[in-house]
Amino acid sequence: MALAVASLTVHGAYATQEAFNRVQQNMLMESVPFFQPVTARSFFRKMGYELSSSPNLKLGSRLHYPKQPLSLTMSAQAYNIVWLTSESWRADMLNPQVMPATSTFASKAQRFNHHFSGGNGTRMGVFSMFTGLPGNYWFPFKEDQRSAALLDVLQQQHYQMRLFTSADFSYPEFDRALFSKVPASQLKANGYSGLAGWQNDRQNVTDMLEFIDQRDPQRPFFSFMFFESPHARYYFPPESAIRKPYRDDINYATLSRKELRADMGLIKNRYVNAVHHLDSQFARVFEHLEQKGLLETTIVVVVGDHGEEFMEHGFWGHNSTFVDEQIRTPLLVYLPGKKGQTHEHMTSHMDIVPTLMPLLGVNNPVADYALGQNLLKADRQYTYVSDWNRIAYVDANAKMVMNVTGTTGNYATGSDDHALSMQQQRALTQRSRPIIMQTMQDLNRFLDK
C-alpha cells in the first residue's frame, strides 16, 4: 500500500511539472531510462490553465564541457576542412546510378557503410556531428549558448571560416548552440530567399568556391555547407530527373494516408531526382578542390544530417521513429595522403569530431570532449540516436528507446526494426541493467553532478 501511495505521489508530481513544462524539476526522474512518465495536460487545460507546447529547460550551469581545458599544439602545416552536410540523405542513396560523382570521390576517401546519425531530425543530427555528444546535451548547450569545442579550436588556430546553409542558422538554433561564437559575417543563410532548395544550393556552392579562391593562402580555412536539395518536397531542375514518372505535386495538407501509400513510389522518385541534383553540387566542390591542388592539404567530410523514410515501416519523412531508413546516412571522410578504404564497422556522427581533433593539434583524450571514437580506430558496440524528447540506444541486436523529457513512452525493437521475439525479449531483459547504467553515465558525463 505504501509503495502504491509513493508511486502515485511521484507520478502525480511528475505529471504536474510536465504539464507546465517545468522539465528541469523532473530531470532527476527522467535521468533514469525507462521511467514511465505520465501527463496531466488535458486535466489542467480543462481547469482553465494555459499550457505551452514546448519544454522550458532552464539548466543554468549544469553543462560541464569540455571536462578539461583543451591543450593544443600549433601545427606548421594545418589541414583545411571542407564539411558538406545534406538534408535527408539516406544511406542507400550513395550509389553510382544516383550519385556517380560522389561514388567516384568515395573511392578516394574513407567510406563508412554502417553509419548512424545522432538524430532522426536535423537539430540532433547536426548537433551530434559537431559535438560528439548525444542529443540530450542540445538543451544545456542552447541554454548556455555554448559553442562546439571543434569551432573553438578552429578559431584558436586562426582559421579563416565561412559557413553556408540553404536553410537558416536560427531554425534549428545553431547560431545559439553550435556556432554561437562565429561572427555573423561568417554565416551565410539562404533559407528566406524564396528560391527552391536546389537553387539555394547552387548559389551557396558558388559562394563557397569564391570564398576558397579569395582566402589568404597563408592561413588554413574551414568551410561548412548545409544542402537542402533532398528536403521534401524534393525540388530539382529538369535535367536532374533520372527517375520517371514522379509525382509532380506534393501537398502535405491534402494528401490522405491512402494516397500516400498509392503514390509513395512516385514520391520517392522525386526524392531520387533531388539527390541526383545534390550529387552535381557535391561534384562542383570535389572538382574545384582537385583543380586547385587543395586535396593535398584539405580534409573533406561528406555526410547526411539524417535519413528519410518512404513508408518502409509506415511513415514518410523523418523525425518520427528510429528505423534505419530515418537514422542511417552515408559518411565519407577524405584524409590527405591516405588511401581510400571502405569500412563496415558501426560508426556514429559522434565519431567525426574525435577523428578531427587530433589532426587539429588537440592533445586531450577524447573522453574530455566527446562520447565518440576515432573513426579509423573505432570499436563501437552501441550508439545513441535522439529526437526532441527521446534517446534510442542502438546495438547489433536491439534498439531501446528511452525518455528524456518525459512526454513519450519506451519501447524496444530488434536491430532490423521488427518486433522482438520472445527469445530476444528475454535476452534483452537479461542485459538491460548494464545498458541502463551505461546510458545513465553517458547522458550525464558532461553535466555537473
Salt bridges, closest charged atoms under 4 A:
GLU18 OE2 - ARG41 NE 2.94
GLU87 OE2 - HIS306 NE2 2.91
GLU87 OE2 - HIS318 NE2 3.70
ASP92 OD1 - ARG90 NE 2.81
ASP152 OD2 - ARG146 NH1 2.88
ASP152 OD1 - LYS181 NZ 3.80
GLU173 OE1 - ARG123 NH2 3.33
ASP207 OD2 - LYS188 NZ 2.89
ASP213 OD1 - HIS288 NE2 2.80
GLU239 OE2 - ARG202 NH2 2.91
ASP249 OD1 - ARG247 NE 3.66
ASP263 OD2 - ARG247 NH1 2.27
GLU290 OE1 - LYS108 NZ 3.67
ASP305 OD2 - HIS306 NE2 3.13
GLU308 OE1 - HIS318 ND1 2.67
GLU312 OE2 - ARG90 NH1 2.97
ASP324 OD2 - ARG328 NH1 3.49
ASP324 OD1 - LYS399 NZ 2.72
GLU325 OE1 - HIS313 NE2 3.15
ASP351 OD1 - ARG380 NH2 2.57
ASP387 OD2 - ARG390 NH2 2.46
ASP395 OD2 - ARG431 NH1 2.71
ASP416 OD2 - HIS418 ND1 3.66
ASP417 OD2 - HIS313 NE2 3.99
ASP417 OD1 - LYS399 NZ 2.52
ASP442 OD1 - ARG445 NH2 3.86
ASP448 OD1 - HIS64 ND1 3.54
